[in-house]
Amino acid sequence: MTEPTNKQHVPDYSFETEAGAPSAYVAGVDEAGRGPLVGPVVAAAVRLRPEAIPEGLNDSKKLSEAKRETLFDLIMQSCDVGIASSSPALIDRLNIHHATLDAMTRAAAALPQKPDHILVDGKFTPPTDISAQAIIKGDGRSLSIAAASIVAKVTRDRLLVELDETYPGYGWKQNKGYPTKSHKEALLRLGVTPEHRKSYAPIRNMLSPPESK
């Protein structure tokens, strides 16, 4: 596990180079959607081509929606990409931590070539026989992980926009499933949907209210 330094940093290609890229097939892996009450957690794996790295890659949270959308298209055109998700049902069965790692494993496996090494955002690496390195705040340090964070975020946001049309009234197009005030109010008014994560406390308590003492 690689710790960040305290200095300000923008993503670069150094982790990839240290892992043997570009001759070695090195991919960054990240996820989106651990915190929301609804929808899947989405993982992405991205292998950059050094001669065609899109400009402006960074942690998806530091980018505007318009910038993420633009970069998403460039990444899909110029890079190798694998995407996988874990459904609310799988999250409820495994818990969000293990469901996220499971999606990461499948995202790496969805790349057109098995990676020699993966760089993974966070403290943990997914269960895989691929050489892996966990990098804390990796989406702001590694260009490959930054690209994966953008792909995961845009993919999940688009899914929530689609779900908003299927389940109108919850505001998922705007809140993307996070427990905002409007989302919680809609839950009280409209109830729990099949897309909600029933193991998450706000939903679990609605379905099985804690007994009053």
SVG drawing of the C-alpha trace seen along z (x, -y; Angstrom):
<svg xmlns="http://www.w3.org/2000/svg" viewBox="-46 -22 56 38">
<polyline fill="none" stroke="black" stroke-width="0.4" points="0.0,0.0 1.5,-3.3 0.9,-6.3 0.5,-9.9 2.9,-12.7 1.6,-15.9 2.5,-18.0 0.0,-19.0 0.1,-16.5 -1.5,-16.0 -1.7,-12.6 1.3,-11.4 2.5,-8.2 5.2,-7.4 3.4,-4.5 2.8,-3.0 6.4,-3.4 7.7,-1.8 5.4,1.2 7.0,1.6 4.7,-0.3 4.4,-0.8 6.1,2.5 4.2,4.2 0.4,4.1 -0.5,1.9 -4.0,0.7 -5.6,-1.6 -8.7,-0.4 -11.2,-2.6 -14.9,-2.5 -17.8,-4.9 -20.9,-4.6 -19.9,-3.2 -21.9,-5.8 -25.3,-6.0 -28.4,-4.3 -29.4,-3.1 -28.1,-1.4 -24.9,0.6 -21.3,-0.2 -19.4,-0.5 -15.7,0.4 -13.6,-0.5 -10.1,0.6 -8.2,-1.5 -4.9,-0.9 -3.6,-4.1 -1.5,-4.3 1.4,-6.7 1.2,-8.3 -2.5,-9.1 -3.2,-10.0 -6.1,-12.4 -5.2,-15.8 -6.8,-16.9 -7.1,-13.5 -7.7,-13.8 -9.7,-12.5 -13.3,-12.5 -14.5,-14.4 -12.3,-17.3 -13.8,-17.6 -17.0,-19.2 -19.7,-17.0 -19.1,-18.4 -15.3,-17.8 -15.9,-14.2 -18.2,-13.5 -15.6,-14.9 -12.8,-12.9 -15.0,-9.7 -15.5,-9.8 -11.7,-10.4 -10.8,-7.5 -13.2,-5.1 -11.8,-6.1 -8.1,-5.9 -7.6,-3.4 -8.4,0.2 -11.3,0.2 -13.0,2.8 -16.2,2.0 -18.1,4.1 -20.7,3.5 -22.1,5.1 -25.9,4.9 -27.7,3.7 -28.6,7.4 -24.9,8.4 -24.0,5.4 -26.6,6.5 -25.2,10.1 -21.5,9.4 -21.4,5.9 -20.2,2.8 -16.5,3.5 -16.4,7.0 -18.9,6.1 -16.6,3.3 -13.6,5.5 -15.6,8.1 -16.5,5.5 -12.9,4.4 -11.8,8.0 -14.3,8.3 -13.5,4.9 -9.8,5.9 -10.9,9.2 -13.0,7.3 -10.0,5.7 -9.0,6.9 -5.8,8.3 -4.9,9.7 -2.9,7.0 0.6,7.7 -0.1,5.3 -3.0,3.2 -2.9,0.0 -5.9,-0.2 -7.3,-3.3 -7.5,-2.9 -6.1,-0.7 -7.1,2.7 -6.5,4.8 -9.2,7.1 -9.0,10.9 -7.1,11.7 -4.0,13.5 -2.9,10.3 0.0,8.4 -1.7,5.5 -0.7,2.3 -3.0,0.3 -2.5,-3.4 -4.2,-5.7 -5.8,-8.7 -4.6,-7.0 -7.2,-8.8 -5.2,-12.0 -1.8,-10.5 -1.9,-8.0 -3.2,-8.9 -4.5,-5.3 -6.5,-5.4 -7.8,-8.9 -9.0,-7.6 -10.7,-4.7 -12.3,-7.0 -13.8,-9.0 -15.1,-6.0 -16.7,-4.5 -18.3,-7.8 -19.8,-8.7 -21.0,-5.1 -22.8,-5.0 -24.2,-8.5 -25.7,-7.6 -27.3,-4.5 -28.9,-6.6 -30.3,-8.9 -31.9,-5.9 -33.2,-4.6 -34.7,-8.0 -36.9,-7.5 -38.0,-4.1 -38.6,-5.3 -39.6,-9.0 -39.9,-11.1 -36.7,-10.2 -34.6,-12.8 -31.8,-10.3 -31.0,-12.3 -29.8,-15.1 -28.8,-13.3 -27.4,-10.1 -28.8,-8.0 -27.0,-9.7 -28.9,-10.3 -29.9,-13.9 -32.8,-15.5 -35.0,-15.3 -34.1,-11.6 -35.0,-10.8 -38.2,-12.7 -39.1,-10.8 -38.4,-7.5 -40.9,-8.4 -43.5,-9.4 -43.0,-6.7 -41.3,-3.9 -38.3,-1.6 -37.6,-0.4 -35.9,2.8 -32.9,0.6 -32.3,-0.5 -29.6,1.1 -31.5,2.8 -28.4,3.4 -27.8,-0.3 -29.1,-1.7 -31.6,-4.3 -33.3,-1.6 -32.9,1.2 -34.6,-0.9 -37.5,-1.8 -38.1,1.9 -37.5,3.1 -37.9,0.1 -35.8,0.5 -38.0,1.4 -38.6,-1.5 -37.5,-0.9"/>
</svg>
